Amino acid sequence: MTDHPTSAIPWDQPATLIDLEGRAPLIGTIRDCAQHFAMFKPHAREQARVLLTQPIHRIGRKTRTWVLEPFEIEQLADRLRTETH
């Protein structure tokens, strides 16, 4: 696995993909969220966030967090592409 905190998130963990512009959320798994994110256009990717059901540890932070930022969702999408090819 990689050094990214997202590498420890299991594909079947429940999660919700949201965007900051108020479109309907996608409720599913981390895999579902990564797959949908991969199809987004650049502007939509910038607005996307994933709400986790289990927080993850962040290097340099004292607390774990519940939200994945766009660059972290991109890491998941890259991981999914790598694992499926």
DOLUM-926509 format. One record per residue (C-alpha): residue number from 1; residue in one letter; x, y, z. Coordinates in steps of 0.5 Angstrom, whole numbers, padded with zeros to 4 digits. Each point is the difference from the previous one (the first is absolute). Layout:
N
SITE  zaba  zami   east  north     up
SITE   NUM     a      X      Y      Z
...
***
This chain:
85
SITE  zaba  zami   east  north     up
SITE     1     m   0000   0000   0000
SITE     2     t   0002   0007  -0001
SITE     3     d   0001   0005   0006
SITE     4     h  -0006   0004  -0002
SITE     5     p  -0005   0000   0006
SITE     6     t  -0006  -0002  -0006
SITE     7     s   0004  -0007  -0001
SITE     8     a  -0002  -0003   0007
SITE     9     i  -0008   0002  -0002
SITE    10     p  -0003  -0007  -0002
SITE    11     w  -0004   0000  -0007
SITE    12     d  -0007  -0002   0004
SITE    13     q   0000   0005   0005
SITE    14     p  -0006   0004   0000
SITE    15     a   0001   0008  -0002
SITE    16     t  -0004   0005  -0003
SITE    17     l   0003   0005  -0006
SITE    18     i  -0003   0007   0000
SITE    19     d   0002   0006  -0004
SITE    20     l   0000   0007   0003
SITE    21     e  -0005   0003  -0005
SITE    22     g  -0006  -0004   0003
SITE    23     r  -0001  -0006  -0005
SITE    24     a  -0003  -0006   0002
SITE    25     p   0005  -0004   0004
SITE    26     l   0002  -0008  -0002
SITE    27     i  -0001  -0004   0006
SITE    28     g   0004  -0007  -0001
SITE    29     t   0007  -0002   0001
SITE    30     i   0007   0003   0000
SITE    31     r   0001  -0004  -0007
SITE    32     d  -0007   0003  -0002
SITE    33     c   0003   0007   0001
SITE    34     a   0006  -0001  -0003
SITE    35     q  -0003  -0003  -0006
SITE    36     h  -0005   0006  -0001
SITE    37     f   0006   0005   0002
SITE    38     a   0004  -0003  -0006
SITE    39     m  -0006   0002  -0005
SITE    40     f   0000   0007   0003
SITE    41     k   0002   0006  -0004
SITE    42     p   0006   0005   0003
SITE    43     h  -0005   0005   0003
SITE    44     a  -0004  -0006   0003
SITE    45     r   0006  -0003   0003
SITE    46     e   0002   0007   0003
SITE    47     q  -0007   0000   0004
SITE    48     a   0000  -0008   0002
SITE    49     r   0001  -0002   0007
SITE    50     v  -0001  -0007   0003
SITE    51     l  -0003  -0001   0007
SITE    52     l   0002  -0006   0003
SITE    53     t  -0003  -0005   0005
SITE    54     q   0007  -0001   0004
SITE    55     p   0005   0006   0001
SITE    56     i   0007  -0001  -0003
SITE    57     h   0006   0002   0003
SITE    58     r   0004   0006  -0003
SITE    59     i   0007   0001   0001
SITE    60     g   0002   0006   0004
SITE    61     r  -0007   0001   0003
SITE    62     k  -0002  -0002   0007
SITE    63     t  -0007  -0002  -0002
SITE    64     r  -0003  -0005  -0006
SITE    65     t  -0004   0003  -0005
SITE    66     w  -0007  -0002  -0003
SITE    67     v   0001   0004  -0007
SITE    68     l   0004  -0002  -0006
SITE    69     e   0002   0006  -0004
SITE    70     p   0001   0000  -0008
SITE    71     f   0007  -0002   0000
SITE    72     e  -0001  -0006   0005
SITE    73     i  -0006  -0002  -0004
SITE    74     e   0004   0000  -0006
SITE    75     q   0005  -0004   0003
SITE    76     l  -0006  -0005   0001
SITE    77     a  -0002   0000  -0007
SITE    78     d   0008  -0001  -0002
SITE    79     r   0000  -0006   0005
SITE    80     l  -0006  -0003  -0004
SITE    81     r   0002   0001  -0007
SITE    82     t   0007  -0004   0002
SITE    83     e  -0004  -0005   0004
SITE    84     t  -0005  -0002  -0006
SITE    85     h   0006   0000  -0005
***
